[in-house]
């Protein structure tokens, strides 16, 4: 049981790291788009400006999903690790 929980903890940790990296990349792109849209000439090419606005909407939606997933996985990992701490004494030999 403990071995299974430790494997699950590794998967959750990997997932949270992946999500953190993805969030960082998406936040960077979101900032680029927002800066572009703040430029006075941003709407001179209306077709491009509309496409960029649609991308911003999609990015914001995806960010919200990633934030929720990250938070859920992080809490699940913390709960799992707390449970493992009570099951495995600190001075127990490691396999």
KAKA-V569116 format. One record per pair of residues at least 24 apart in sequence whose ideal C-beta (glycine too) atoms are under 10 Angstrom apart, sorted by the first residue. I is the first residue (numbers start at 1). J is the second residue. D is the distance in whole Angstrom. If there is no record, write none. Layout:
((I	J	D) (I	J	D))
This chain:
((1	87	8) (2	83	9) (2	84	7) (2	87	6) (2	88	6) (2	92	10) (2	95	9) (3	95	8) (5	80	6) (5	81	9) (5	83	7) (5	84	6) (5	87	8) (5	88	9) (6	80	9) (6	81	10) (6	84	7) (6	88	9) (6	95	9) (8	76	9) (8	77	9) (8	80	6) (8	84	10) (9	76	9) (9	77	6) (9	78	10) (9	80	5) (9	81	6) (9	83	10) (9	84	7) (10	77	10) (11	73	9) (11	77	9) (12	72	10) (12	73	5) (12	74	8) (12	75	10) (12	76	6) (12	77	4) (12	78	9) (12	79	10) (12	80	7) (12	81	9) (13	73	9) (13	74	9) (13	77	6) (13	80	10) (13	81	9) (14	73	10) (15	69	8) (15	70	8) (15	72	10) (15	73	5) (15	74	9) (15	76	9) (15	77	8) (16	69	9) (16	70	6) (16	71	9) (16	72	10) (16	73	5) (16	74	5) (16	76	9) (16	77	6) (17	70	10) (17	73	10) (18	66	10) (18	69	10) (18	70	9) (18	73	10) (19	65	10) (19	66	5) (19	67	9) (19	68	10) (19	69	6) (19	70	4) (19	71	9) (19	72	10) (19	73	7) (19	74	9) (20	66	9) (20	70	7) (20	74	9) (22	62	9) (22	63	9) (22	66	6) (22	69	9) (22	70	9) (23	62	9) (23	63	7) (23	66	5) (23	67	7) (23	69	10) (23	70	7) (26	58	10) (26	59	6) (26	60	9) (26	62	6) (26	63	5) (26	66	7) (27	59	9) (27	63	7) (27	66	10) (29	55	8) (29	56	9) (29	59	6) (29	63	10) (30	55	9) (30	56	7) (30	59	5) (30	60	7) (30	62	10) (30	63	7) (32	56	10) (32	59	10) (33	59	7) (33	60	10) (34	59	10))
